[in-house]
Amino acid sequence: MIKLSGYKFQGGSDSEIVVALYEYYGVSFLSRLRGEFALCIYDSRKQLFLAARDRSGIKPLFWTVHDGSLFLASEAKALLPFGWRPEWDVRSIIDKGWLTEERTIFKGLRKIRPGYYLSCLSFDHISEGQYWDHDYPDKRLVDNRQEVDMIEGVREKMLDAVRVRLQADVPVGIHLSGGIDSAVIAGMAKHLLDKGEVKLGSDGTHKLRCLGIAFDKGSGYDESGESAHAVRTGVLLMPTVIAQNTANFLGVDFQTANMNEEELAANFEEAVWFDEQPHFELGFVGKHVLSKLTRQSGLKTVIS
C-alpha cells in the first residue's frame, strides 16, 4: 500500500502510518487499524476534522462544544483552561449512561464511543459514524471444529495479537499478576522474542520487563502468603508469588510496587483525579500505583 500511494515518511514515529493510510483510503482507513488508539486528523484541503477511538475504547477521547468551538481531549480536566466548567450529570450517573453510552458524568461532555469516529466539516457540521462493530457468527450454524482446532485457533490469534503489540518505537513491558491471562501473555511474548520473531522496542535490545502489585501480609489481600479469605476457606491465594515464579521461569525481570493501607490512602485522591469516573471498588488505586511504577521504570508502553 505504501509503495502504491507514494507516501514519503517525514519522521520515525509509527503513528505517521495514520497519515499515510488516510491519504490512500480516506476515512475508511479506520477499519484497517488494530490496537489501542485515540487520534485526530485535520485535512485542510477538504476542511475536514476527524477524531476516532479504537475498537474496544481503551484509549479515552472526550468532546464538547463550548462558546461555539469544538474541543477534544483525552481527559476532561484538559478543557478547564479553555473556560469549560464541569457540572454533574446526575441523570447519567444514576442510570449509568456514563458506562454504557456516549454520555459522561459531566453535563455536555461526551465521549467518542468504541469503534466510532467524529467528523466536523467546514467548521460547522458535526456528525458521528461507526467504522467497526463485533461480527458474531450465526448461532444457528453448526460448528464442526474439533476441540484441538479451537484451542490452536485461540493460541494463534493470541500469538498474533501479542506479536503486533510488541512492535513499537518505545520500550515495551508487561503487567504481570498471578492470573492466567497475564501469565499467558508474558509467556507468549518471551516465546516470540526467543524465536526472534519480534524485536522489543525501537532498537531491539531491550530485555522483557514485567511489573506488578504486592500487598502487605495481613491486608486481606496477602499476596506473599495466605490471605484472610484463604485461611477461612482453605484456599491458598498467592498471586504475587505466582507472578514471581512465572517471571523466574521465563527468565524476565519482575518489579513490584507495594500496596498497603497507607499507600491506598496516600494515592486515593490522585487516582480519582486522573481516572475521572466512578468505581465500585478500590482496584483502580492499585492500577494507578502500578502505572506510576511503569513510568518510573522508563516504560512508555505495557501489555496488560
C-alpha positions as CSV (number, residue, x, y, z in Angstrom):
1,M,0.0,0.0,0.0
2,I,2.8,2.4,0.9
3,K,4.5,1.8,-2.4
4,L,1.3,2.3,-4.3
5,S,0.4,5.5,-2.6
6,G,3.9,7.0,-3.0
7,Y,3.7,8.5,0.5
8,K,7.1,9.7,1.9
9,F,7.5,9.4,5.6
10,Q,8.8,12.5,7.3
11,G,9.7,11.1,10.7
12,G,10.5,7.9,12.7
13,S,7.2,7.5,14.7
14,D,4.9,4.6,13.9
15,S,2.0,7.0,14.4
16,E,2.7,8.5,11.0
17,I,1.2,5.4,9.4
18,V,-2.2,7.0,10.2
19,V,-1.5,9.9,7.8
20,A,-0.3,7.5,5.1
21,L,-3.4,5.3,5.4
22,Y,-5.7,8.3,5.4
23,E,-4.2,9.7,2.2
24,Y,-4.7,6.4,0.5
25,Y,-8.0,5.1,1.9
26,G,-9.8,8.2,3.2
27,V,-12.0,7.9,6.2
28,S,-12.3,4.1,5.6
29,F,-8.7,3.7,6.8
30,L,-10.0,3.4,10.3
31,S,-11.3,-0.1,9.8
32,R,-7.7,-1.1,9.0
33,L,-6.2,0.0,12.3
34,R,-5.5,-2.5,15.1
35,G,-4.7,-2.0,18.8
36,E,-5.3,1.0,21.1
37,F,-5.6,4.5,19.8
38,A,-7.3,7.9,20.0
39,L,-6.5,10.1,17.1
40,C,-7.3,13.4,15.4
41,I,-6.7,14.4,11.8
42,Y,-7.3,17.7,10.0
43,D,-7.5,17.7,6.2
44,S,-7.1,21.4,5.2
45,R,-7.9,20.6,1.6
46,K,-11.4,19.3,2.4
47,Q,-11.7,21.3,5.7
48,L,-12.5,18.0,7.4
49,F,-11.6,17.3,11.0
50,L,-11.7,13.7,12.1
51,A,-11.4,12.1,15.5
52,A,-11.6,8.4,16.3
53,R,-11.3,5.9,19.1
54,D,-10.1,2.3,19.0
55,R,-12.5,-0.7,18.7
56,S,-12.6,-1.5,22.4
57,G,-12.5,2.0,23.7
58,I,-9.2,1.5,25.6
59,K,-8.0,5.0,24.9
60,P,-10.3,7.8,26.1
61,L,-11.4,10.7,23.9
62,F,-13.9,13.3,25.1
63,W,-15.5,16.2,23.2
64,T,-17.8,19.1,23.8
65,V,-18.9,22.4,22.1
66,H,-18.1,25.4,24.3
67,D,-18.6,29.0,23.2
68,G,-19.2,28.0,19.6
69,S,-15.9,26.0,19.4
70,L,-15.4,22.2,19.3
71,F,-13.0,20.9,21.9
72,L,-11.5,17.4,22.2
73,A,-9.2,16.0,24.9
74,S,-8.1,12.6,26.4
75,E,-9.3,13.8,29.8
76,A,-11.9,16.3,31.0
77,K,-9.6,18.4,33.1
78,A,-7.7,19.4,29.9
79,L,-10.7,21.5,29.0
80,L,-10.6,23.7,32.1
81,P,-8.1,26.3,30.8
82,F,-10.4,27.0,27.9
83,G,-13.3,28.1,30.1
84,W,-15.2,24.8,30.3
85,R,-16.6,24.2,33.7
86,P,-17.7,20.8,34.9
87,E,-21.3,20.2,36.2
88,W,-22.5,16.8,37.4
89,D,-24.8,15.0,35.0
90,V,-26.9,13.4,37.8
91,R,-29.2,11.5,35.3
92,S,-26.2,9.9,33.6
93,I,-24.7,8.9,36.9
94,I,-28.0,7.4,38.2
95,D,-28.8,5.3,35.1
96,K,-25.1,4.6,34.3
97,G,-25.2,6.4,31.0
98,W,-21.5,7.2,31.5
99,L,-20.8,3.5,31.4
100,T,-23.0,2.2,28.6
101,E,-23.2,5.1,26.1
102,E,-21.6,8.3,24.9
103,R,-22.6,10.3,28.0
104,T,-20.2,11.0,30.8
105,I,-20.6,12.1,34.4
106,F,-20.4,15.8,33.3
107,K,-23.2,17.6,31.5
108,G,-22.5,18.5,27.9
109,L,-19.3,16.4,27.8
110,R,-19.5,13.3,25.6
111,K,-17.1,10.6,24.7
112,I,-16.5,9.1,21.3
113,R,-17.8,5.6,21.6
114,P,-15.6,2.5,20.9
115,G,-15.4,1.8,17.1
116,Y,-16.8,5.3,16.3
117,Y,-15.4,8.5,14.8
118,L,-16.5,12.1,15.0
119,S,-16.2,14.4,12.0
120,C,-16.6,18.2,11.6
121,L,-16.9,19.5,8.1
122,S,-16.2,23.1,7.1
123,F,-16.0,24.2,10.8
124,D,-19.8,23.7,11.1
125,H,-21.5,20.3,10.7
126,I,-20.6,17.8,13.4
127,S,-21.6,14.1,13.0
128,E,-20.7,10.7,14.3
129,G,-20.2,7.4,12.4
130,Q,-19.4,3.8,13.2
131,Y,-16.4,2.3,11.5
132,W,-16.4,-1.1,13.3
133,D,-18.6,-3.5,15.2
134,H,-18.4,-7.0,16.5
135,D,-19.2,-9.6,13.9
136,Y,-20.6,-12.7,15.6
137,P,-21.2,-15.9,13.7
138,D,-24.8,-17.1,13.4
139,K,-25.5,-19.2,16.5
140,R,-27.8,-21.5,14.5
141,L,-24.9,-22.7,12.3
142,V,-23.2,-25.9,13.4
143,D,-19.6,-25.6,14.3
144,N,-17.8,-28.7,13.1
145,R,-14.4,-27.9,14.6
146,Q,-12.7,-30.3,17.0
147,E,-11.6,-29.1,20.4
148,V,-7.9,-29.2,19.4
149,D,-8.7,-27.0,16.4
150,M,-10.4,-24.4,18.7
151,I,-7.5,-24.4,21.1
152,E,-5.0,-23.9,18.4
153,G,-7.1,-21.2,16.8
154,V,-7.2,-19.2,20.0
155,R,-3.5,-19.8,20.5
156,E,-2.6,-18.5,17.0
157,K,-4.8,-15.4,17.4
158,M,-3.3,-14.6,20.8
159,L,0.2,-15.0,19.5
160,D,-0.6,-12.7,16.6
161,A,-2.1,-10.1,19.0
162,V,1.0,-10.2,21.2
163,R,3.3,-10.1,18.2
164,V,2.0,-6.9,16.7
165,R,1.8,-5.2,20.1
166,L,5.5,-5.9,20.9
167,Q,6.4,-3.9,17.8
168,A,6.9,-0.3,18.9
169,D,9.3,2.6,18.7
170,V,9.5,2.8,22.5
171,P,10.3,0.2,25.3
172,V,7.5,-2.3,26.0
173,G,6.7,-4.0,29.2
174,I,4.1,-6.4,30.7
175,H,1.8,-6.0,33.7
176,L,2.1,-9.4,35.4
177,S,-0.3,-10.7,38.1
178,G,-1.0,-14.1,39.5
179,G,-3.7,-14.6,36.9
180,I,-3.7,-16.9,33.9
181,D,-4.2,-14.2,31.3
182,S,-1.2,-12.1,32.1
183,A,1.0,-15.2,32.6
184,V,0.0,-16.4,29.1
185,I,0.8,-13.0,27.6
186,A,4.2,-12.9,29.3
187,G,4.9,-16.4,28.2
188,M,3.9,-15.7,24.6
189,A,6.0,-12.5,24.5
190,K,9.1,-14.4,25.8
191,H,8.4,-17.2,23.2
192,L,8.2,-14.8,20.3
193,L,11.4,-12.9,21.5
194,D,13.4,-16.1,21.9
195,K,12.4,-17.3,18.4
196,G,13.5,-13.9,17.0
197,E,10.0,-13.3,15.5
198,V,9.9,-9.8,17.0
199,K,12.3,-7.2,18.5
200,L,11.5,-5.4,21.7
201,G,11.4,-1.6,21.5
202,S,12.9,0.7,18.9
203,D,16.4,-0.8,18.8
204,G,15.5,-4.4,19.6
205,T,18.0,-4.6,22.5
206,H,15.6,-4.2,25.4
207,K,15.0,-7.0,27.8
208,L,11.5,-8.0,28.6
209,R,10.4,-6.5,31.9
210,C,7.3,-7.3,34.0
211,L,5.7,-5.2,36.7
212,G,3.0,-6.0,39.3
213,I,1.5,-5.1,42.7
214,A,2.4,-6.7,46.0
215,F,0.2,-6.4,49.2
216,D,1.4,-6.4,52.8
217,K,0.8,-9.5,54.9
218,G,-2.4,-9.4,56.9
219,S,-4.0,-6.9,54.5
220,G,-6.8,-9.3,53.4
221,Y,-5.1,-9.4,50.0
222,D,-1.9,-11.0,51.2
223,E,-0.1,-11.7,48.0
224,S,3.0,-13.2,49.6
225,G,1.3,-15.7,51.8
226,E,-2.2,-16.8,52.9
227,S,-4.9,-14.2,52.7
228,A,-7.6,-13.8,55.3
229,H,-10.1,-15.3,52.8
230,A,-7.7,-18.2,52.1
231,V,-7.5,-19.0,55.8
232,R,-11.3,-19.1,56.1
233,T,-11.9,-21.1,53.0
234,G,-8.8,-23.3,53.0
235,V,-7.9,-22.0,49.5
236,L,-4.3,-20.7,49.1
237,L,-4.2,-17.5,47.1
238,M,-0.7,-16.1,46.3
239,P,-0.9,-14.0,43.2
240,T,2.4,-12.2,43.6
241,V,4.2,-15.4,44.5
242,I,2.8,-17.0,41.4
243,A,3.7,-13.9,39.3
244,Q,7.3,-14.0,40.7
245,N,7.5,-17.7,39.9
246,T,6.3,-17.1,36.4
247,A,8.9,-14.4,35.9
248,N,11.6,-16.7,37.2
249,F,10.5,-19.5,35.0
250,L,10.5,-17.2,31.9
251,G,13.8,-15.6,32.9
252,V,12.5,-12.0,32.9
253,D,12.8,-9.1,35.3
254,F,9.9,-8.6,37.7
255,Q,9.4,-5.4,39.7
256,T,6.6,-4.7,42.1
257,A,5.0,-1.8,43.9
258,N,3.9,-2.4,47.4
259,M,0.3,-1.6,48.3
260,N,-0.9,-1.3,51.9
261,E,-3.5,0.9,53.7
262,E,-1.1,3.8,53.9
263,E,-0.3,3.7,50.2
264,L,-4.0,3.2,49.4
265,A,-4.9,6.4,51.4
266,A,-2.0,8.4,50.0
267,N,-2.8,7.6,46.4
268,F,-6.6,7.6,46.5
269,E,-7.2,11.3,45.8
270,E,-4.6,11.4,42.9
271,A,-6.1,8.2,41.4
272,V,-9.6,9.8,41.4
273,W,-8.2,13.0,39.9
274,F,-6.7,11.1,37.0
275,D,-9.4,8.5,36.4
276,E,-12.4,10.8,36.2
277,Q,-15.1,8.1,36.5
278,P,-16.9,6.3,39.3
279,H,-15.7,2.9,40.6
280,F,-17.4,0.3,42.7
281,E,-14.2,-0.9,44.4
282,L,-10.6,0.3,45.1
283,G,-8.7,-1.7,42.5
284,F,-8.2,1.4,40.4
285,V,-6.0,2.9,43.1
286,G,-3.7,-0.1,42.7
287,K,-3.7,0.3,38.9
288,H,-2.7,3.9,39.4
289,V,0.2,3.0,41.6
290,L,1.3,0.3,39.1
291,S,1.1,2.9,36.3
292,K,3.4,5.2,38.3
293,L,5.9,2.4,38.7
294,T,5.7,1.7,35.0
295,R,6.5,5.4,34.2
296,Q,9.3,5.4,36.8
297,S,10.8,2.3,35.2
298,G,11.1,4.1,31.9
299,L,8.5,2.1,30.1
300,K,6.1,4.0,27.7
301,T,4.0,1.1,26.7
302,V,2.7,-2.0,28.5
303,I,0.7,-5.1,27.5
304,S,-1.9,-5.8,30.1
